[in-house]
Amino acid sequence: MTETEEQKLEKPHGFELKTMNGYKLDEVVSALQKEIRRGNELMAQYWAIEMNESGFWRYCFRRMQVIAGEDIGLANPEAMILVSSTFGALLAQERIKKVTRVDNNIIGLMALYLARSPKSRLVDYWGGIILKRKEKGWIPDIPTYAIDQHTAKGRDMGMDDNDFFKEGSRIKNKKVIEGEAAVVIPRGFEPLILWLKTRCPRPLDDGTSLYIITIILSFLT
């Protein structure tokens, strides 16, 4: 298995990596993440600054990216954007001039923001479940609703837009946004839509039902 950059950095090569105040680097990284998880703002910022002043600011940012996905996740997706964009801007500066450490206020802000942010470990939990299932040989099949005119198999089956709008375009957690008009059912179409919904093996929303009825009527007129 190929080692990650972090594993290579932490792996002893005849000596033990330590920070400027004599802490073991792997323990500092662990302390940083634990303090952020617990919302301990002062100590989270302390460990981030310790890594920065010891020349490990890149490693610190990579770890905070992991934290943003693992411990904050969907509770605040903007955390990943903030950390990654800031890290990217600093790496861009380094292309011009070597950066041995960044301003403590920058890296401190990242740690403080993550510590104060609402948190969710759902992403990591789901990832763990998937990995455990894969270890036991879990290889799920491609779902039937993923086969449509956008795939070679679907085209071979003669699927077209009608199949896509009936099945492939179905969404959950739909939200009507500002400027998006709700579906207006023309007068007289209500009985047709009700008839279609009662006979379709899968649930249909009004928009899809109206689309299908319109297609049917276009062939009849």
HELIX and SHEET records of a PDB file:
HELIX    1   1 GLU A    5  GLU A   10  1                                   6    
HELIX    2   2 LEU A   25  ARG A   38  1                                  14    
HELIX    3   3 GLU A   41  GLU A   53  1                                  13    
HELIX    4   4 TRP A   57  ILE A   67  1                                  11    
HELIX    5   5 ALA A   68  ILE A   72  3                                   5    
HELIX    6   6 GLY A   73  ALA A   75  5                                   3    
HELIX    7   7 GLU A   78  GLU A   94  1                                  17    
HELIX    8   8 ASN A  104  ARG A  116  1                                  13    
HELIX    9   9 LEU A  122  GLU A  135  1                                  14    
HELIX   10  10 THR A  144  ALA A  146  5                                   3    
HELIX   11  11 ALA A  152  ASP A  156  1                                   5    
HELIX   12  12 ASP A  161  ASP A  163  1                                   3    
HELIX   13  13 PHE A  164  GLY A  168  3                                   5    
HELIX   14  14 GLU A  190  ARG A  199  1                                  10    
HELIX   15  15 ASP A  206  LEU A  220  1                                  15    
END                                                                             
